[in-house]
Amino acid sequence: MSYKCLIIDDEPLARELLETYLQKIPNFELVNSCSSAIDAISIMSSTQIDLLFLDIEMPVLKGTDFFKNLVHKPAVIFTTAYRDYALDGFELNALDYLLKPIFFERFFLAIQKFLKQAQIGGVTNVNETTTIKSDYVFVNKSKKQIKVVFDAILYVESLKDYIKIHLIGEAPLTIKESISVFEKRIDGRFIRLHRSYIVNSQKITAYTKNDVEIGKMEIPIGNNYKDNLLPFLKSM
């Protein structure tokens, strides 16, 4: 399946960088790249867009204001040089928020988020919002497929080639699966905040700039995750 993308950014170099990055990713088609939200209006009215890369601070019409007023909203990844706009992006249910200068590794992680969302809910039409098909996953334990309901998961802990799924009112499940593979099988309520931890954002009871709390459990926030995670936590 091919996903149609649109880049909106008033900085030519920023557009060129994103164009170069997209060329490295299979199954992503760049429909157009424009310098203002005004120019994008006619493009989006005539072309189905699955994924929008949208700069926030632009002349005439800010990216957040443009997106807020779209009747049919595609998945959006906001790009900006200003940290202060992160909260605005998350309040609009942005898929991700990329802080300039954008490096390919961070761009690739954002693409993976999009693909996970597409896999879970299906990106079928720009006029349809994605929906979650299920709220559970089956895991392999002792040659048995065990159903794990997402709402019962508190957090997931990596143990090298294994993961431990911590559950409400039940003993943890330890299964042979990497945390990165498991991350792709769960939905958008879960957030990766450390290379060794994924948490259910709906179960967070408190947080600081260094950790989140789920009940009495304190889970560290990795340094590589803070820039994008903290604005998200503030918006909860």
FIKEFI-94739 format. One line per 3 residues: their letters; for each residue x, y, z of N, C-alpha, C. Coordinates in steps of 0.05 Angstrom, whole numbers, plus 5000, padded with zeros to 4 digits. Example, Ala and Ser with C-alpha at 12.3 -4.5 7.8 and 13.67 -1.06 7.14 Angstrom:
! FIKEFI-94739
AS> 5264 4886 5156 5246 4910 5156 5264 4934 5156 | 5257 4955 5142 5273 4979 5143 5258 5001 5157
This chain:
! FIKEFI-94739
MSY> 5017 4976 5000 5000 5000 5000 5018 5025 5000 | 5010 5045 4984 5025 5070 4983 5010 5092 4998 | 5024 5107 5014 5013 5129 5029 5020 5156 5017
KCL> 5001 5173 5013 5005 5198 5000 5012 5220 5021 | 5034 5234 5017 5043 5254 5036 5044 5282 5024 | 5041 5301 5042 5043 5329 5034 5060 5344 5055
IID> 5079 5360 5045 5097 5375 5063 5089 5405 5060 | 5085 5418 5083 5079 5447 5084 5099 5460 5103 | 5117 5476 5091 5137 5490 5107 5147 5514 5092
DEP> 5150 5537 5105 5158 5561 5090 5189 5562 5087 | 5204 5543 5098 5233 5543 5095 5240 5523 5073 | 5252 5532 5051 5260 5514 5029 5278 5491 5038
LAR> 5298 5497 5055 5316 5476 5064 5302 5455 5080 | 5283 5464 5096 5268 5445 5113 5251 5426 5095 | 5239 5438 5074 5224 5421 5056 5242 5401 5041
ELL> 5265 5410 5032 5283 5393 5018 5293 5370 5035 | 5297 5375 5061 5306 5354 5079 5285 5333 5082 | 5260 5341 5086 5239 5322 5089 5234 5307 5064
ETY> 5236 5320 5041 5233 5306 5015 5254 5284 5012 | 5279 5291 5020 5301 5271 5019 5296 5248 5037 | 5286 5253 5061 5280 5232 5080 5258 5214 5069
LQK> 5237 5226 5058 5215 5210 5048 5223 5191 5025 | 5243 5200 5009 5252 5184 4987 5265 5158 4997 | 5274 5158 5021 5288 5134 5033 5268 5114 5043
IPN> 5243 5121 5046 5222 5104 5057 5205 5092 5036 | 5204 5066 5033 5186 5054 5012 5157 5058 5019 | 5140 5059 4998 5111 5060 5000 5100 5087 5010
FEL> 5117 5108 5009 5108 5135 5016 5112 5153 4991 | 5090 5164 4982 5090 5181 4958 5087 5210 4965 | 5106 5226 4957 5103 5255 4962 5086 5267 4940
VNS> 5062 5276 4947 5043 5288 4928 5052 5316 4920 | 5061 5331 4940 5069 5359 4935 5084 5369 4960 | 5098 5391 4955 5113 5404 4977 5109 5434 4973
CSS> 5096 5448 4992 5090 5476 4988 5099 5493 5011 | 5100 5519 5006 5112 5538 5024 5093 5551 5043 | 5067 5547 5040 5048 5559 5057 5023 5542 5060
AID> 5008 5546 5081 4983 5532 5085 4962 5541 5065 | 4964 5566 5056 4945 5576 5035 4948 5559 5010 | 4973 5555 5001 4978 5539 4977 4968 5510 4980
AIS> 4968 5500 5005 4960 5472 5009 4930 5468 5007 | 4914 5489 5010 4885 5486 5011 4875 5473 4985 | 4884 5484 4962 4874 5473 4937 4884 5445 4932
IMS> 4908 5439 4941 4919 5412 4938 4903 5392 4953 | 4896 5398 4979 4882 5380 4996 4852 5377 4988 | 4842 5397 4973 4814 5395 4964 4811 5376 4940
STQ> 4833 5371 4926 4831 5355 4902 4847 5329 4904 | 4863 5325 4925 4880 5301 4927 4877 5289 4955 | 4875 5263 4956 4874 5249 4981 4901 5249 4994
IDL> 4903 5259 5019 4928 5259 5033 4926 5241 5058 | 4945 5223 5061 4944 5205 5084 4961 5216 5107 | 4983 5230 5101 5001 5239 5121 5011 5267 5114
LFL> 5008 5285 5133 5015 5313 5130 5039 5321 5148 | 5060 5332 5135 5083 5343 5151 5078 5373 5151 | 5073 5384 5174 5063 5411 5176 5080 5429 5195
DIE> 5092 5449 5184 5106 5469 5200 5086 5485 5216 | 5093 5493 5240 5074 5508 5257 5076 5538 5252 | 5100 5549 5254 5104 5578 5252 5109 5586 5223
MPV> 5087 5596 5210 5089 5605 5182 5074 5631 5179 | 5083 5648 5160 5069 5673 5155 5040 5669 5145 | 5024 5689 5150 4996 5690 5141 4978 5671 5157
LKG> 4984 5645 5156 4968 5625 5170 4986 5605 5184 | 4984 5603 5210 5000 5584 5225 4990 5555 5219 | 5009 5536 5221 5002 5509 5215 4980 5498 5234
TDF> 4981 5505 5259 4961 5495 5278 4933 5506 5272 | 4932 5531 5264 4906 5543 5257 4895 5530 5231 | 4913 5525 5212 4905 5512 5187 4894 5485 5193
FKN> 4908 5469 5208 4899 5442 5214 4874 5441 5230 | 4872 5459 5249 4848 5461 5266 4823 5464 5250 | 4825 5479 5229 4801 5485 5213 4796 5466 5189
LVH> 4812 5446 5186 4807 5426 5166 4782 5410 5173 | 4764 5406 5155 4741 5389 5160 4749 5360 5161 | 4765 5351 5142 4774 5323 5141 4804 5324 5146
KPA> 4812 5313 5168 4840 5315 5177 4855 5289 5172 | 4877 5291 5157 4895 5268 5154 4912 5265 5179 | 4927 5244 5181 4947 5242 5203 4967 5265 5199
VIF> 4975 5277 5221 4994 5300 5219 5018 5296 5237 | 5041 5304 5226 5066 5305 5242 5074 5334 5240 | 5074 5348 5263 5082 5376 5264 5112 5379 5265
TTA> 5122 5399 5251 5151 5405 5251 5155 5434 5259 | 5174 5439 5276 5179 5467 5284 5206 5470 5298 | 5215 5494 5298 5241 5500 5312 5236 5510 5340
YRD> 5210 5511 5348 5204 5522 5374 5192 5501 5393 | 5205 5496 5415 5195 5476 5434 5168 5484 5446 | 5163 5510 5449 5139 5519 5462 5113 5511 5448
YAL> 5116 5503 5423 5092 5496 5407 5084 5466 5410 | 5100 5451 5425 5094 5423 5428 5066 5417 5439 | 5058 5432 5459 5032 5428 5471 5010 5433 5451
DGF> 5013 5454 5435 4993 5460 5414 4989 5436 5396 | 5012 5423 5388 5010 5401 5370 4996 5377 5382 | 5002 5371 5407 4989 5348 5420 4960 5352 5425
ELN> 4952 5377 5431 4924 5383 5435 4908 5379 5410 | 4920 5379 5387 4907 5374 5362 4909 5344 5353 | 4916 5327 5373 4919 5298 5368 4939 5292 5346
ALD> 4961 5307 5346 4982 5302 5326 4994 5275 5331 | 5002 5262 5309 5014 5236 5310 5042 5238 5323 | 5056 5260 5317 5082 5265 5328 5089 5295 5325
YLL> 5111 5302 5338 5121 5330 5339 5151 5329 5336 | 5161 5339 5313 5190 5338 5308 5202 5366 5311 | 5223 5366 5328 5236 5391 5333 5260 5395 5314
KPI> 5261 5417 5300 5283 5423 5282 5308 5430 5297 | 5332 5422 5287 5337 5407 5263 5328 5378 5266 | 5316 5367 5245 5304 5340 5246 5325 5321 5235
FFE> 5332 5301 5251 5350 5280 5242 5335 5256 5232 | 5348 5241 5214 5333 5219 5201 5324 5198 5221 | 5339 5192 5241 5331 5172 5260 5305 5180 5274
RFF> 5302 5205 5281 5278 5215 5294 5255 5215 5274 | 5260 5223 5249 5240 5223 5228 5230 5194 5224 | 5248 5175 5224 5241 5147 5219 5222 5137 5242
LAI> 5228 5145 5267 5210 5137 5289 5182 5148 5285 | 5180 5172 5275 5153 5184 5270 5139 5168 5248 | 5153 5160 5228 5141 5144 5207 5131 5117 5218
QKF> 5146 5105 5236 5138 5080 5249 5112 5084 5265 | 5109 5107 5278 5084 5112 5292 5061 5113 5273 | 5065 5126 5250 5044 5127 5230 5037 5099 5220
LKQ> 5057 5083 5214 5052 5056 5204 5038 5039 5225 | 5045 5043 5251 5031 5028 5272 5002 5036 5273 | 4996 5062 5271 4969 5071 5271 4953 5061 5247
AQI> 4967 5061 5224 4954 5051 5200 4948 5021 5202 | 4966 5006 5215 4963 4977 5218 4940 4971 5237 | 4938 4987 5258 4917 4983 5278 4889 4991 5268
GGV> 4888 5015 5257 4862 5026 5249 4856 5026 5220 | 4877 5025 5204 4874 5026 5175 4872 5054 5165 | 4889 5062 5147 4888 5088 5133 4875 5083 5106
TNV> 4849 5086 5105 4834 5078 5081 4825 5102 5064 | 4820 5124 5078 4809 5147 5063 4815 5172 5080 | 4823 5194 5066 4829 5218 5081 4805 5229 5095
NET> 4781 5222 5086 4757 5232 5099 4747 5215 5122 | 4762 5195 5129 4754 5177 5151 4776 5178 5172 | 4768 5180 5197 4787 5179 5219 4794 5149 5224
TTI> 4819 5145 5234 4827 5118 5240 4813 5108 5265 | 4807 5082 5265 4794 5070 5288 4809 5046 5297 | 4807 5040 5322 4821 5016 5333 4803 4992 5329
KSD> 4813 4971 5316 4797 4948 5310 4794 4930 5334 | 4813 4930 5352 4811 4913 5376 4824 4926 5399 | 4817 4917 5423 4829 4928 5447 4844 4906 5463
YVF> 4855 4887 5448 4870 4866 5461 4891 4854 5442 | 4908 4838 5453 4928 4824 5437 4932 4796 5448 | 4939 4777 5431 4945 4750 5441 4976 4747 5442
VNK> 4985 4736 5464 5014 4731 5468 5019 4702 5473 | 5042 4693 5464 5049 4664 5466 5063 4659 5493 | 5051 4642 5509 5062 4634 5535 5059 4604 5539
SKK> 5081 4590 5542 5081 4561 5546 5064 4547 5526 | 5069 4553 5500 5055 4540 5478 5025 4546 5478 | 5017 4567 5491 4989 4575 5492 4986 4604 5485
QIK> 4965 4611 5469 4960 4638 5462 4942 4651 5483 | 4952 4671 5497 4937 4683 5520 4928 4710 5511 | 4902 4716 5516 4891 4742 5509 4897 4762 5531
VVF> 4909 4785 5523 4915 4806 5542 4900 4831 5533 | 4882 4840 5550 4866 4864 5544 4883 4889 5549 | 4883 4908 5531 4900 4932 5533 4895 4947 5559
DAI> 4869 4949 5566 4862 4965 5590 4873 4953 5616 | 4880 4927 5615 4891 4913 5639 4921 4917 5642 | 4934 4927 5621 4963 4930 5622 4970 4956 5635
LYV> 4988 4954 5655 4999 4978 5669 5023 4989 5654 | 5043 4971 5650 5067 4978 5635 5081 4952 5626 | 5099 4956 5607 5114 4934 5596 5144 4939 5601
ESL> 5157 4918 5610 5186 4921 5617 5202 4902 5599 | 5224 4912 5588 5242 4896 5571 5262 4881 5588 | 5265 4855 5582 5286 4838 5595 5302 4824 5573
KDY> 5318 4840 5558 5334 4830 5536 5315 4819 5514 | 5315 4793 5510 5298 4781 5489 5270 4775 5499 | 5264 4782 5523 5238 4778 5535 5225 4804 5543
IKI> 5199 4804 5548 5186 4826 5560 5169 4816 5583 | 5165 4833 5603 5147 4827 5625 5123 4847 5624 | 5099 4836 5621 5075 4853 5619 5063 4854 5646
HLI> 5063 4878 5658 5052 4881 5685 5022 4888 5683 | 5006 4873 5697 4977 4874 5694 4963 4883 5720 | 4939 4893 5717 4923 4900 5740 4912 4875 5754
GEA> 4919 4872 5780 4908 4850 5796 4916 4823 5788 | 4937 4820 5771 4946 4794 5762 4976 4793 5763 | 4987 4769 5763 5016 4765 5762 5026 4774 5735
PLT> 5049 4785 5733 5060 4794 5707 5064 4770 5688 | 5061 4776 5662 5066 4755 5642 5093 4760 5630 | 5110 4740 5630 5136 4742 5618 5136 4725 5592
IKE> 5141 4738 5570 5140 4724 5544 5165 4730 5528 | 5172 4712 5510 5195 4716 5492 5187 4733 5468 | 5192 4759 5470 5186 4777 5449 5200 4803 5455
SIS> 5211 4817 5435 5225 4842 5441 5205 4864 5446 | 5213 4884 5461 5195 4906 5467 5188 4922 5442 | 5207 4923 5423 5202 4938 5398 5180 4924 5381
VFE> 5181 4898 5381 5161 4883 5366 5134 4886 5379 | 5133 4884 5406 5108 4886 5421 5096 4914 5418 | 5113 4934 5416 5104 4962 5413 5087 4965 5388
KRI> 5094 4951 5367 5079 4953 5342 5052 4940 5343 | 5047 4923 5363 5023 4908 5365 5002 4921 5383 | 5009 4943 5396 4991 4956 5415 4981 4982 5403
DGR> 4962 4995 5417 4950 5019 5405 4961 5045 5417 | 4949 5067 5409 4960 5093 5415 4959 5102 5444 | 4945 5087 5461 4945 5095 5490 4972 5089 5503
FIR> 4989 5073 5490 5014 5065 5501 5036 5084 5491 | 5055 5091 5509 5077 5108 5501 5103 5096 5510 | 5123 5098 5492 5150 5089 5498 5165 5112 5511
LHR> 5174 5109 5536 5187 5130 5549 5216 5124 5557 | 5224 5099 5549 5251 5090 5556 5256 5066 5538 | 5281 5060 5532 5286 5037 5514 5277 5011 5527
SYI> 5273 5012 5554 5265 4987 5568 5236 4988 5578 | 5221 5010 5573 5194 5012 5584 5174 5024 5565 | 5151 5012 5564 5127 5024 5552 5106 5025 5573
VNS> 5091 5048 5575 5071 5050 5596 5044 5056 5583 | 5023 5048 5597 4996 5055 5589 4990 5083 5600 | 4988 5102 5581 4985 5130 5590 4960 5135 5607
QKI> 4940 5118 5604 4916 5121 5620 4919 5113 5649 | 4942 5100 5655 4947 5090 5682 4967 5107 5697 | 4977 5128 5684 4996 5146 5698 4982 5162 5719
TAY> 4993 5161 5744 4981 5175 5767 4997 5200 5774 | 5022 5202 5765 5038 5226 5771 5063 5225 5753 | 5076 5248 5750 5101 5248 5734 5118 5271 5742
TKN> 5144 5268 5737 5164 5290 5739 5178 5291 5713 | 5198 5309 5711 5214 5310 5686 5232 5286 5682 | 5234 5270 5703 5252 5246 5702 5238 5219 5703
DVE> 5213 5219 5712 5199 5193 5713 5169 5197 5714 | 5155 5174 5709 5126 5174 5713 5120 5154 5734 | 5097 5158 5747 5089 5139 5768 5063 5126 5760
IGK> 5062 5100 5764 5038 5084 5760 5033 5070 5787 | 5015 5082 5803 5013 5072 5830 5038 5079 5845 | 5050 5058 5857 5075 5062 5873 5100 5057 5856
MEI> 5096 5049 5831 5118 5043 5813 5129 5068 5799 | 5154 5074 5802 5167 5097 5788 5182 5086 5764 | 5176 5097 5741 5188 5087 5716 5204 5110 5703
PIG> 5230 5106 5698 5246 5128 5688 5239 5136 5660 | 5243 5162 5654 5241 5173 5627 5269 5175 5615 | 5274 5161 5593 5300 5162 5580 5306 5190 5569
NNY> 5331 5197 5569 5340 5224 5559 5331 5228 5530 | 5332 5208 5514 5325 5211 5486 5295 5214 5481 | 5279 5210 5502 5250 5212 5499 5238 5237 5511
KDN> 5253 5252 5527 5242 5274 5543 5231 5297 5526 | 5245 5304 5504 5236 5328 5489 5208 5325 5478 | 5201 5301 5470 5174 5297 5458 5154 5286 5478
LLP> 5164 5273 5499 5145 5261 5518 5134 5281 5538 | 5151 5299 5548 5142 5318 5569 5119 5336 5560 | 5121 5347 5535 5097 5363 5526 5072 5346 5524
FLK> 5075 5321 5517 5052 5303 5516 5040 5299 5544 | 5057 5294 5564 5047 5291 5591 5033 5315 5601 | 5043 5339 5594 5031 5364 5603 5003 5368 5591
SM> 4999 5355 5568 4973 5359 5554 4952 5339 5563 | 4960 5320 5580 4941 5299 5588 4920 5310 5607
